[in-house]
Amino acid sequence: MSKKKVLFITINDWANSGFKMTEAVNRNSEKYEVKYFALNEHPFGYKRDNVLIDKITGQINHQVLNELEDYSDACDIIHCKENSGFVGGFEHVSFDLGKPIVQTFGGSVYRSHHEDIRKAVAGIVNVFTVTTPDLIFSNETLVPFAIDTEKYYPVKKSEDCIIIGHSPTNAEIKGTNEILEAIANITQKYNHVFMNMQHGLAYYYAIELKRINHIFIDQFKVNAYGNSAVEAMAYGSAVLAGTNSGAEGVIDFNAESLIDELDRLVSDKYYLSERQDESLAHCIKTHSYSVISEKMDKIYDRALIEEKIQ
């Protein structure tokens, strides 16, 4: 039996989470195949297929546009990942809104404006998904960030030092100033503790530098952990994030508790090892490609049979 075709469309696909979702489905699903299209290249160099606007010239790639037109006609389902609403088409290509449509939201735009966004897409979408639990406001379904655990896996970490990582892609939301203060406090107290911070690097450099971290601090000003934390989990780092989601392997913290938590991780090797093991186990159980593909099979199954949501 031939697989049903899913057109995946996104504008920026921050953190490339949509691309990884499509990789997960294409690698594992026996029911669906997904063709990914993005309007823009990612500024940090994430690998992605079928980019409609060339980042160097700013011109439209007409070969990709023609592929988008052909696939939009042939597809059985349209899947849009865009935080501010549904993408109805591009240039002369208009999508058939009568087809089953899945909409994925993630990030601060939907978090702050979900009521207005949902009103704007009423009657268009069959199934809504979100990337973190704090974005569930009504009938959204959680599909966590995907990561390729066959490609990204732990390497042996140094026994002579402890490295703490942080990636301040949005310093205000992540609480980077407070995090850096806490790390400075710990590095002054322990001379074998070092900070490994990536900011503005190309993705393929940044993710490789994450391999060596023993501990990774994501953020604490949003009640969720993000894609960067998932990458750290895949590498077997102990992960800290301000979230009460109850995720095993994610240490909840706030500005007041961070120093004490870091102190315990640095000074207690058994505690650190336990948290690292829990982090990796949670990643495999929750974020690996096989798990996400299974979830997406169910989402696409629902889209084919459910009515448009008003």
N, C-alpha and C positions, 0 to 999 in steps of 0.2 A: 504494500500500500504506500502510495506516495505521501510525503509529508506535506502538511498545510504550510502555506507561506505567510510569514509575518514581516511586514515592512516596519522597521524601527527608524524613527526620525527624531532628531534632537538639534538644538541650536548650538549649545556650547558643551554640554555633557561634562560638567565640572567633575574632576577626579576620575573621569573616564568610566564611571560606574555603569553607565548604560552599555558601553562597548563590552565590558567584562560580563555583563548579564547576557548579552547576545552570544559571546564566546561560550559561556556555560551551556546555553541551550543547544547551540550547534554541535558542541562536543558530545553531549549526553542524551538529548531528547530523541526518541524514536517516533515522535508525533509531529514535531514542528521544526522548521528551519527559518532562520531570521536573517534578513539582509539589513545591514546597518548603514544609515546615512547621517552625516553631520553637516550642519551649515558651515562651521568654522573649525580650523585646526585648533588644538589646545596650545596655549602659550608655553606650557612646560614640556611639550614634546611627547605627550602620550601617543602611543600607536593607535590609529583608528583607520577604518576603511571609508571610502566613498565620501570624501570631503567636497562640498559643493563650491566653496570659495577658496581660491588659491591664496595662501597667506602672504606670499611674496608680491604677487601682482595685484591682488585684490579683485581679480577677474573671476567670473563664473567658469567652472569646469563643465563645458557643455557635454562632454562624454558622460560624466557622472549624472548630469541633469537628465540626459536621455535614459540612463539606466533607472533613475528615480521614476521617470514617467512610465516606463515599461513595467517596472515592478509594482507601482501603485495600481496599475490596471490588473495585474496578475494576482496580487496578494489576497489572502483570505481575511487577514486581520491587520489593523494598523496599530502600532504601539508608539506613543509619543512620550518622550521624557523632556519635560520643560516645566520649570517651577512656576511660571506665571500664567500658564494656560495651554490650550491646544494649538499646535501648529497646523493650520489648515492646508498648507501647500507652500510652494516656492516657485517664483517666477510664473511661468504659464502652467505649471503643474498644480492642479487642485485635487485634493483627496476626496474620495467618495465617502461622505459622512454617513451613508447608509450601511457601510461595512462595520463589523464589530471593532470597537476601539478600546484600547487600554491606555490609561494615562498614568504616568509615574511622576510623583512629586518628591522633592527633597530639598532641604535647605531653608534659609531664613526668609526668603520671599513668601513661600507657601506658609511657613510658620506664622508670619505676621499678617498675611492677607488672604488666608484660606477661604473665608466666607465670600469675599468678592470674587475670587478666582473660581470657586465652585459655581457661583451664580452664572458666570460668563460661559462655563462649559456645560451647563445644564442641558440635557437632551442630546448631547453629542457622545458622551462616553458611556461604555458598558461596565467597565471595571476600573476602579482607582487603586493604585498601589503607592506606597511610600517607603522610604529607605530606612527610617528610624522610628521607634515607637512613639516618640513625642509628637509626631506629625499625624497621628490617628485622632481625628476630631469627630468622625461620624462613621462612615461605612468604608473607609480606606482599609486596605489589606497590607500588612507588613511583608515586604520582600527585602531582606537585608542585603547589604553590599556583598558582592561576590568577589572572591579572590582565587587565583589559580594556585592551589596548595601543592600542585605537582611541580610548579616552577619556583615558587617562593616558599622556602622551608628553612628551618633553623640550621645554622652552622655552629660549630663549637665556639663558645664565647670565652674570652680571656678569663683566666683564673687569677691574674695579677692586678686587675683593676676592675672597676665597675663603671660602665658608660651609661649615662642618662640621655635619652633623645627627646627632641621636641621639634615640631615643624610648624612655625607660625604663619601659615598661609593667610590667616585673618587674625592678626594679633589681638584686636579688640574682643572679638567673639571668643577666642581661645583663652583669653586672660593671660597673654604671654608675659606681660610685665611682672605680674605676681608669681608666675611660674619661674621666671628667670631669677627673681629674688630668692625664692626657696632653693633653687638649685645652687645659687651662689653661697647660700648659708651652709648647705651640705658639703660643697666642695672645699670650703674653708675649714670645716670640721674634720673632713676625711681627705687625706692627701692622695688616696688611690681612686678617687671618684672624679670623673671627667664628664663634661657636657659635649654632646654631639648634636648640633642644631643645623638643620637644613632650611634655607629660605631662598626662594628664587632660582633654585637649581633646576636643570632639566630633570624630568621625572626619572629617567634611567640612571642618573647619578644618585639622586636622592634616595631612591628605593634600595640601591645597593649599599649605601652608607647606613641604612637602617639595620642591616644584618648584624652589625657588631653590637647593637645596644643590648644591655641587660634589662633596662627599664625604659619605658616610653610614656611620656605624659602628653595626653591629647589636649583636653580643654575642660573647663568647668563652668562656663557661663551659659551653656545650652544643655538641657537635660537629655543628653544622648552622647554616644561615642560615634566618631566619624570614620570615613574611609581610611584615613591615616592610621587610626588605631587598629583597624583590621589588618593593615599591612604589617604593623608591629606584632600583632598576635601571630600571624603566619610565621614570623621569624622566632617565635618563642620568647618574646620579651614580656616581662611583667608590665601590664598596661593600666594606667590610671586615667580615669575620665569622670567628670562630674555627672553621674547618672544614677537614678534610683531604679533603673530597669531590672535590676536583679540578675544581670547577665553574669554567669559564672566566668571567672577569669578576668573580670574588669573591676578594678578597685575604685570605689566611689570616693571622691574627695572634694573639699572646698578650699578656699584660700587659707582658712585657719588650720585645717588638718593636714595640709600638704607636707609641711616640714616634718611632722611626726611620722607620717606614713613613709616618706623617703628615708628617714633615719632608721626605721625598722627594716625596710628592705635592704639597706646598705649594711646594716650591722648584724643581721640574722640571715645567714646563708641558707638555712633550711626554709625559712619563710619565703625568701626570694625564689628559691627553686620551686616551691609549691605553687606560687603565683605564676611563675613562668609556665609550668606544666598545665595549669588550669587555663591559662590564656590560649595556648596552642590547641588544647582539646576543645575549647569553646569555638575557636576559629574553624576547625575542621567540621564540627557538628553543626555550625550555624551558617558559615560563609563559604564553604567549599563549593566548587562548580557543580558537583553532582547534586548537592542539596538544593542549590538555587535553581538548577534546571528542573528538578522535580516540582518545586514551588511554581515555576513559570508554566509548566505543563498544566497545572491546575488553574492558573490564572487565565490562560488562553482557552482552556476548556470552558470556563465560565463565560468568557467574552462571547463565545459562539452561541450560547443559549440564553443569556440574560438580556433583559430589555435595557434600553438607554436609561441612564439615571437622571431623573429630573431634579 
